[in-house]
Amino acid sequence: MNERMKLEMGPTLVDRINSIPLSETDRLIAVDAMRSARLLVDGWLWISRKVGQLGSGGFLKATPQH
């Protein structure tokens, strides 16, 4: 499980979590919170890129008034 966490979250973050004196349950809660935060940020970045793509395609551009 530790190697999988290092692949998902990066070795620096996993080492920092492991260096803190926590129970195994608290450690798993911390890892789950970090994973959830990463998914949330990835989702927001995906949405912002899609909105940017729509904007560059003319969807959000202002049209001249007649």
C-alpha positions as CSV (number, residue, x, y, z in Angstrom):
1,M,0.0,0.0,0.0
2,N,2.9,2.4,0.7
3,E,4.3,2.1,-2.8
4,R,0.9,2.7,-4.3
5,M,0.5,5.8,-2.2
6,K,3.9,7.0,-3.3
7,L,2.9,6.6,-7.0
8,E,-0.5,8.3,-6.5
9,M,0.6,11.2,-4.2
10,G,4.3,11.5,-4.7
11,P,7.0,10.3,-2.3
12,T,7.5,13.7,-0.6
13,L,3.9,13.9,0.6
14,V,3.8,10.3,1.7
15,D,7.1,10.7,3.6
16,R,5.8,13.8,5.4
17,I,2.6,12.0,6.4
18,N,4.6,9.0,7.6
19,S,6.9,11.2,9.7
20,I,4.0,12.5,11.8
21,P,3.2,10.4,14.8
22,L,-0.3,9.2,14.0
23,S,-2.2,6.1,14.5
24,E,-2.8,3.9,11.5
25,T,-6.4,5.0,11.3
26,D,-5.5,8.7,11.4
27,R,-2.8,8.1,8.8
28,L,-5.4,6.5,6.5
29,I,-7.8,9.4,7.1
30,A,-5.0,11.9,6.2
31,V,-4.2,10.0,3.0
32,D,-7.8,9.8,2.0
33,A,-8.2,13.6,2.6
34,M,-5.2,14.3,0.5
35,R,-6.5,12.0,-2.3
36,S,-10.0,13.7,-2.1
37,A,-8.4,17.2,-2.3
38,R,-6.3,16.2,-5.3
39,L,-9.4,14.8,-7.1
40,L,-11.2,18.1,-6.4
41,V,-8.4,20.2,-7.7
42,D,-8.1,18.0,-10.8
43,G,-11.8,18.4,-11.4
44,W,-11.7,22.2,-11.1
45,L,-8.7,22.3,-13.5
46,W,-10.5,20.1,-16.0
47,I,-13.6,22.4,-15.8
48,S,-11.5,25.5,-16.3
49,R,-9.7,24.1,-19.3
50,K,-13.0,23.0,-20.9
51,V,-14.5,26.5,-20.3
52,G,-11.3,28.0,-21.8
53,Q,-11.6,25.7,-24.9
54,L,-15.2,26.7,-25.3
55,G,-14.3,30.4,-25.0
56,S,-11.5,30.1,-27.6
57,G,-13.9,28.4,-30.0
58,G,-16.2,31.4,-30.1
59,F,-18.8,30.2,-27.7
60,L,-18.1,32.8,-25.1
61,K,-16.9,35.6,-27.4
62,A,-18.8,38.8,-27.6
63,T,-20.7,39.4,-30.7
64,P,-21.0,42.8,-32.4
65,Q,-24.3,44.6,-31.8
66,H,-26.3,45.3,-35.0
